[in-house]
């Protein structure tokens, strides 16, 4: 295996990249790597085929997923025509401000257009379409039913040699890569890889927020026509511990996820599931559950909260290894940020690789540069999610989290009557605008005026 510290000439591809994990984050990353490496080897734990959607080691895959507007843009750029392909299957495309029944803690949001198109579909169909696209790339080779046993060093300061074993094989195999991508998800073994290499384990920030999701898919009546494609009730600390969402998805179905914080656990039997839906303030979820015909099982998944591995702060982070998706940062799924952040990380990696190829530069230095830049991608959605989650136990929380929660409550109260405030919040939520958009003088003045004229709650 050649060192490939320097490209032979501008534009020359590197030899090999290995992606540990072939789920959503691994697939979008493999798509980017295929533009820059002669071979992209994807090690997938489960025995997937080209028509496989969600697979057993992605338990959260059976639940409703949101792809924010910014994530939709990134995916469409990586996979041109994906939106139209999903639309042909019946996955609706809608403006985030229209065809939504969005119940905030303070009332229903306006239904005026905001100019942000989104699409609703199942995680199952999304992964199937992405997998088919990625498998068709000449540079990509997927090894299903294959476990990564460890990642070690071919030279000091690196982690670039991958040992793996495929089910049914006589033994393990080793391969040395120019770049290794940890896309193995929240159960990543990166701490063991680092420890075995006598490198420090990266610090981890954990914000607990135990939220249980119970989800099911429903076939809609043949002539079912509604004035919404999304009905949602937001859970909001500390007084709204129950929530849920129902999405119009491909093949004329509803995908429904009910959620509860701590002891508010949505049941997995039909009667209990419907009763939980009836307990919500937005009646449209229960109405569609009652009218639909359930397909498949009712699935339950408990997410313990948010966890961010701070690789960007690890001064001895090794060369040639990067982390993406849940291997790097696990978000509370209630905010729908995970799919979008993984797509933006892949987009970021693509930019950095293009720049290095154009400059005839090598890959040394990429891993730390990528982790620092990825941290900047993660920071805003992480702050938005954790500031809210901290308030399920508000006593002793940081002043910044208490202020953010207080400010959001006023923004929500204004938004139900003010389409401009709502549109600003939607753009921030969808990661197409920075949070500062909600602190511009026009909004700040309204928040202050409302705070001064209302009694403390």
MOTAFEN-V201401 format. One record per pair of residues at least 4 apart in sequence whose ideal C-beta (glycine too) atoms are under 7 Angstrom apart, sorted by the first residue. I is the first residue (numbers start at 1). J is the second residue. If there is no record, write none. Layout:
<<I & J> <I & J>>
//
This chain:
<<1 & 176> <2 & 15> <4 & 14> <4 & 15> <4 & 178> <4 & 362> <4 & 363> <5 & 362> <5 & 364> <6 & 360> <6 & 362> <7 & 12> <7 & 357> <7 & 360> <7 & 361> <7 & 362> <8 & 12> <9 & 360> <10 & 357> <10 & 358> <10 & 360> <11 & 357> <13 & 36> <13 & 37> <13 & 38> <14 & 36> <14 & 37> <14 & 178> <14 & 363> <15 & 37> <15 & 38> <15 & 39> <15 & 178> <16 & 37> <16 & 38> <16 & 39> <16 & 41> <16 & 177> <16 & 178> <17 & 33> <17 & 37> <17 & 40> <17 & 177> <17 & 178> <17 & 179> <17 & 181> <18 & 41> <18 & 43> <18 & 162> <18 & 175> <18 & 177> <18 & 180> <19 & 26> <19 & 29> <19 & 30> <19 & 40> <19 & 42> <19 & 43> <19 & 181> <19 & 183> <20 & 43> <20 & 148> <20 & 180> <20 & 181> <20 & 182> <20 & 183> <20 & 184> <21 & 25> <21 & 26> <21 & 44> <21 & 183> <21 & 184> <21 & 185> <22 & 26> <22 & 27> <22 & 42> <22 & 44> <22 & 48> <22 & 142> <23 & 27> <23 & 58> <23 & 183> <23 & 185> <24 & 28> <24 & 127> <24 & 130> <24 & 339> <24 & 342> <25 & 29> <25 & 183> <25 & 324> <25 & 325> <25 & 326> <25 & 342> <26 & 30> <26 & 42> <26 & 183> <27 & 31> <27 & 130> <27 & 131> <27 & 134> <28 & 78> <28 & 130> <28 & 342> <28 & 343> <28 & 346> <29 & 33> <29 & 181> <29 & 183> <29 & 324> <29 & 346> <29 & 349> <30 & 34> <30 & 40> <30 & 42> <30 & 134> <30 & 140> <31 & 78> <31 & 79> <31 & 134> <31 & 346> <32 & 78> <32 & 346> <32 & 349> <32 & 350> <33 & 37> <33 & 40> <34 & 40> <34 & 137> <34 & 139> <34 & 140> <35 & 350> <36 & 353> <36 & 357> <37 & 139> <37 & 178> <38 & 139> <39 & 139> <39 & 141> <40 & 139> <40 & 140> <41 & 141> <41 & 143> <41 & 175> <42 & 140> <42 & 142> <42 & 143> <43 & 143> <43 & 146> <43 & 148> <43 & 164> <44 & 48> <44 & 142> <44 & 143> <44 & 144> <44 & 146> <45 & 57> <45 & 147> <46 & 55> <46 & 56> <46 & 57> <46 & 144> <46 & 145> <47 & 144> <47 & 145> <48 & 52> <48 & 55> <48 & 131> <48 & 144> <50 & 131> <50 & 132> <50 & 135> <51 & 128> <52 & 128> <52 & 131> <53 & 124> <53 & 125> <53 & 127> <53 & 128> <54 & 58> <54 & 61> <54 & 62> <54 & 123> <54 & 124> <54 & 127> <59 & 301> <60 & 301> <60 & 333> <61 & 123> <61 & 124> <62 & 215> <62 & 299> <63 & 213> <63 & 215> <63 & 257> <63 & 299> <63 & 301> <64 & 215> <64 & 245> <64 & 247> <64 & 255> <64 & 256> <64 & 257> <65 & 123> <65 & 339> <66 & 336> <67 & 71> <67 & 72> <67 & 75> <67 & 118> <67 & 119> <67 & 339> <67 & 340> <68 & 336> <68 & 337> <68 & 340> <68 & 430> <68 & 431> <69 & 73> <69 & 96> <69 & 116> <69 & 117> <69 & 118> <69 & 430> <69 & 432> <70 & 74> <70 & 340> <70 & 430> <70 & 431> <70 & 432> <71 & 75> <71 & 339> <71 & 340> <71 & 343> <72 & 76> <72 & 118> <72 & 119> <73 & 77> <74 & 78> <74 & 343> <74 & 344> <74 & 347> <75 & 79> <75 & 82> <75 & 343> <76 & 80> <76 & 82> <76 & 83> <78 & 346> <79 & 130> <79 & 133> <81 & 85> <82 & 86> <82 & 129> <83 & 87> <83 & 93> <83 & 119> <84 & 88> <85 & 129> <86 & 91> <86 & 119> <86 & 121> <86 & 125> <86 & 129> <86 & 250> <87 & 91> <87 & 93> <89 & 125> <89 & 250> <89 & 251> <90 & 250> <90 & 251> <90 & 252> <91 & 119> <91 & 120> <91 & 121> <91 & 249> <91 & 250> <92 & 119> <92 & 120> <92 & 229> <92 & 248> <93 & 117> <93 & 119> <94 & 98> <94 & 99> <94 & 118> <94 & 229> <95 & 113> <95 & 114> <95 & 115> <95 & 116> <95 & 117> <96 & 100> <96 & 114> <96 & 116> <96 & 118> <96 & 426> <96 & 430> <97 & 110> <97 & 111> <97 & 112> <97 & 113> <97 & 114> <97 & 423> <97 & 426> <98 & 111> <98 & 113> <99 & 228> <99 & 229> <99 & 230> <100 & 111> <100 & 228> <100 & 230> <101 & 108> <101 & 228> <101 & 231> <101 & 232> <101 & 282> <101 & 284> <102 & 108> <102 & 109> <102 & 232> <103 & 108> <103 & 232> <103 & 233> <103 & 234> <103 & 281> <103 & 282> <104 & 109> <104 & 234> <104 & 412> <104 & 415> <104 & 416> <105 & 234> <105 & 236> <105 & 240> <105 & 412> <106 & 412> <106 & 413> <106 & 416> <107 & 416> <108 & 416> <109 & 415> <109 & 416> <109 & 422> <110 & 419> <110 & 422> <112 & 419> <114 & 423> <114 & 426> <116 & 426> <116 & 427> <116 & 430> <116 & 432> <120 & 229> <120 & 230> <120 & 247> <120 & 248> <120 & 249> <121 & 125> <121 & 126> <121 & 249> <121 & 250> <122 & 126> <122 & 249> <122 & 250> <122 & 255> <123 & 127> <124 & 128> <125 & 129> <125 & 250> <126 & 130> <127 & 131> <128 & 132> <129 & 133> <130 & 134> <131 & 135> <132 & 136> <134 & 140> <135 & 140> <135 & 142> <143 & 166> <145 & 166> <145 & 167> <146 & 164> <146 & 165> <146 & 166> <147 & 164> <147 & 165> <148 & 162> <148 & 164> <148 & 184> <149 & 163> <149 & 164> <149 & 165> <149 & 172> <150 & 163> <150 & 193> <150 & 196> <151 & 159> <151 & 161> <151 & 162> <151 & 180> <151 & 193> <151 & 321> <152 & 159> <152 & 161> <152 & 197> <153 & 158> <153 & 159> <153 & 160> <153 & 161> <153 & 197> <154 & 158> <154 & 160> <154 & 161> <154 & 176> <157 & 318> <157 & 319> <158 & 318> <158 & 319> <158 & 320> <159 & 180> <159 & 193> <159 & 197> <159 & 318> <159 & 320> <159 & 321> <160 & 176> <160 & 177> <160 & 180> <160 & 320> <160 & 321> <161 & 174> <161 & 176> <162 & 175> <162 & 177> <162 & 180> <163 & 172> <163 & 174> <164 & 172> <164 & 173> <165 & 169> <165 & 172> <178 & 320> <178 & 363> <179 & 320> <179 & 363> <180 & 320> <180 & 321> <181 & 322> <181 & 324> <182 & 188> <182 & 190> <182 & 321> <182 & 323> <182 & 327> <183 & 324> <183 & 325> <183 & 327> <184 & 188> <184 & 189> <184 & 327> <185 & 325> <185 & 326> <185 & 327> <186 & 326> <186 & 330> <188 & 327> <189 & 193> <190 & 194> <190 & 323> <190 & 327> <191 & 195> <191 & 201> <192 & 196> <193 & 197> <194 & 199> <194 & 200> <194 & 201> <195 & 201> <197 & 318> <199 & 316> <199 & 318> <200 & 314> <200 & 316> <202 & 309> <202 & 310> <202 & 311> <202 & 314> <203 & 310> <203 & 313> <204 & 307> <204 & 308> <204 & 309> <204 & 310> <205 & 308> <205 & 310> <206 & 305> <206 & 306> <206 & 307> <207 & 305> <207 & 306> <207 & 386> <207 & 389> <207 & 390> <208 & 304> <208 & 305> <209 & 305> <209 & 306> <209 & 332> <209 & 389> <209 & 392> <210 & 261> <210 & 262> <210 & 302> <210 & 304> <210 & 305> <211 & 259> <211 & 261> <211 & 303> <211 & 332> <211 & 334> <212 & 259> <212 & 260> <212 & 265> <212 & 266> <212 & 300> <212 & 302> <213 & 257> <213 & 259> <213 & 300> <213 & 301> <213 & 333> <214 & 258> <214 & 266> <214 & 267> <214 & 268> <214 & 273> <214 & 298> <214 & 300> <215 & 256> <215 & 257> <215 & 299> <216 & 256> <216 & 273> <216 & 294> <216 & 298> <217 & 253> <217 & 255> <217 & 295> <217 & 296> <218 & 253> <218 & 254> <218 & 256> <218 & 288> <218 & 289> <218 & 292> <218 & 293> <218 & 294> <218 & 295> <219 & 253> <219 & 292> <219 & 293> <219 & 295> <220 & 224> <220 & 252> <220 & 253> <220 & 254> <220 & 292> <221 & 291> <228 & 284> <229 & 248> <230 & 245> <230 & 247> <231 & 246> <231 & 282> <231 & 284> <231 & 285> <232 & 245> <232 & 282> <233 & 243> <233 & 244> <233 & 280> <233 & 281> <233 & 282> <234 & 243> <235 & 240> <235 & 241> <235 & 242> <235 & 243> <235 & 259> <235 & 261> <235 & 334> <236 & 240> <237 & 388> <237 & 391> <237 & 392> <238 & 391> <238 & 392> <238 & 394> <241 & 260> <241 & 261> <241 & 262> <241 & 264> <242 & 260> <242 & 264> <242 & 279> <242 & 280> <243 & 259> <244 & 256> <244 & 257> <244 & 258> <244 & 259> <244 & 277> <244 & 280> <244 & 285> <245 & 257> <246 & 254> <246 & 256> <246 & 284> <246 & 285> <246 & 288> <247 & 254> <247 & 255> <248 & 254> <249 & 253> <249 & 255> <253 & 295> <254 & 288> <254 & 292> <256 & 285> <256 & 289> <258 & 266> <258 & 273> <258 & 276> <258 & 277> <259 & 266> <259 & 334> <260 & 264> <260 & 265> <260 & 266> <261 & 392> <266 & 273> <266 & 276> <267 & 272> <267 & 273> <267 & 276> <268 & 273> <268 & 298> <268 & 300> <269 & 273> <270 & 274> <270 & 294> <271 & 275> <272 & 276> <273 & 277> <273 & 289> <273 & 298> <274 & 278> <274 & 286> <274 & 289> <274 & 290> <275 & 279> <277 & 285> <277 & 286> <277 & 289> <278 & 286> <280 & 285> <283 & 287> <284 & 288> <285 & 289> <286 & 290> <287 & 291> <288 & 292> <303 & 332> <303 & 333> <305 & 332> <305 & 389> <306 & 330> <306 & 331> <306 & 332> <306 & 382> <306 & 385> <306 & 386> <306 & 389> <307 & 330> <308 & 329> <308 & 378> <308 & 382> <309 & 323> <309 & 328> <310 & 314> <311 & 317> <311 & 323> <311 & 328> <311 & 371> <312 & 371> <312 & 372> <312 & 375> <317 & 367> <317 & 368> <317 & 371> <318 & 367> <319 & 364> <319 & 367> <320 & 363> <320 & 367> <321 & 367> <322 & 367> <322 & 370> <322 & 371> <323 & 327> <323 & 328> <324 & 328> <324 & 342> <324 & 345> <324 & 346> <325 & 342> <326 & 330> <326 & 338> <328 & 374> <329 & 341> <329 & 378> <329 & 382> <331 & 335> <331 & 337> <331 & 338> <331 & 341> <331 & 381> <331 & 385> <332 & 385> <332 & 389> <333 & 338> <335 & 384> <335 & 385> <337 & 341> <337 & 381> <337 & 385> <338 & 342> <339 & 343> <340 & 344> <340 & 431> <341 & 345> <341 & 377> <341 & 378> <341 & 381> <342 & 346> <343 & 347> <344 & 348> <344 & 377> <345 & 349> <345 & 374> <345 & 377> <346 & 350> <347 & 351> <348 & 352> <348 & 373> <348 & 374> <348 & 377> <349 & 353> <349 & 370> <350 & 354> <351 & 355> <352 & 356> <352 & 366> <352 & 369> <352 & 370> <353 & 357> <354 & 358> <355 & 359> <356 & 361> <356 & 363> <356 & 366> <365 & 369> <366 & 370> <367 & 371> <368 & 372> <369 & 373> <370 & 374> <371 & 375> <373 & 377> <374 & 378> <375 & 379> <378 & 382> <379 & 383> <380 & 384> <380 & 434> <380 & 435> <381 & 385> <381 & 431> <382 & 386> <383 & 387> <385 & 389> <386 & 390> <387 & 401> <387 & 404> <387 & 405> <388 & 405> <390 & 397> <390 & 401> <391 & 397> <391 & 401> <391 & 405> <394 & 402> <397 & 401> <397 & 402> <399 & 403> <400 & 404> <401 & 405> <402 & 406> <403 & 407> <404 & 408> <405 & 409> <406 & 410> <407 & 411> <407 & 447> <408 & 412> <409 & 413> <410 & 414> <410 & 447> <410 & 450> <410 & 451> <411 & 415> <411 & 421> <411 & 425> <411 & 438> <411 & 447> <413 & 450> <414 & 418> <414 & 421> <414 & 446> <414 & 447> <414 & 450> <415 & 421> <415 & 422> <415 & 425> <418 & 422> <419 & 423> <420 & 424> <421 & 425> <421 & 443> <421 & 446> <422 & 426> <423 & 427> <424 & 428> <424 & 437> <424 & 438> <424 & 443> <425 & 429> <425 & 438> <426 & 430> <427 & 432> <427 & 433> <427 & 437> <428 & 433> <428 & 435> <428 & 437> <428 & 438> <433 & 437> <438 & 443> <439 & 443> <439 & 444> <440 & 444> <441 & 445> <443 & 447> <444 & 448> <445 & 449> <446 & 450> <447 & 451> <448 & 452> <449 & 453> <450 & 454>>
//
